[in-house]
Each structure stands twice: as structure tokens, then as C-alpha cells.
Amino acid sequence: MNVAELQLHQAIDSITDGAKLEAIYTLLQKSEGPHKKMSMDESVEAIDESRKQIEKGDFLSNEDLEKESKNW
């Protein structure tokens, strides 16, 4: 078991709120969802691309996002 798996197990084991545990279980059950799982390389590539977009200023501020979301 790697460090991330161990930390996840410890975090889940420490939860005593039944509603939170049910919510986590529901999320895990639906983890297959419509989205394809990414490999580590794909994740790193996506993060690098996001950082480049941020450096170029290609993002929305919270204020702009709130304004835009009112039109949804």
C-alpha cells in the first residue's frame, strides 16, 4: 500500500459521522461515471497545460465566473 492509499484509509477510518461515510461511499460507487480515468502521465500533462493557461492569463476570476454563471 502506498502513502496516498494509507492516508486515505486513515482519513476514512477517522470519520465517525455516518452521513459523511455514506456520502463518501456514494462518491466511490459512482467513480466510474462518464469520465475516463486518467493515467499519471495524463494527469501531469493536464496540470502542466492548466499552469500554462494560468500564466497566459487564460482563466476566469471568481467574480467573472459568478457573473457568467448567472446566465446558465
N, C-alpha and C positions, 0 to 999 in steps of 0.2 A: 504494500500500500504506500503510495507516495504522500508527500506532505500535504498537498491540497486535499486529497481524499481523507486523510486523518483529521485535518482541520474541519472539514465538512461534517464528518461523523461526530466529532466533539461538539460542534455547534448545534447539531440536531439533537444530540443526546442531552444537552443542557436545557433544551426548551421544555417547559412544564405546562405551557398554555396549549390545551387541546385544540383550540381553534387555529392557532398558528401551525401546529403539526398537521392538521387536516389541510390547510392551505398549501403547505409545502408538499404534501403528498399529492394533492391535485396538480400542482405545477409539474411535479416529476412525472406523473402519469401522462400529462399532455405534452411532454418534452419532445415527442416525435413530431407533433404539429406539422404545419405546412412548410416549415423552413428546413432546409437541408443543413445537417450538422457540418460544421467547418473543421477542417484539419488544423493543426497548429500552424502550418505554413500559411494556410488561407487566412487564419485569424491575424497573424503577424502582418500579412500583406494588407488586409483591410485596415488595421490600425495605422500602418505607415501611410496609406492613402488618406486616411482621415486627418492625420497630422499635417500632411501636405496641404490639404484643403484649408485647414485652420490657419496655417502660415500664410496662405494666399488671401485670407480674409473671406473665404467662401463658406460662410456659415450664417445662421440667424442668431441674433441676440434673443434673450428671453422675451424682451419687450416686443420685438418684431414677430416672434413666434406666437405670442399671445394675440397680437393683432390679426395675424394670418389665421389663427385657429378659430376666430370668431366667424370666419367666412365658410367654415366647413359644414 
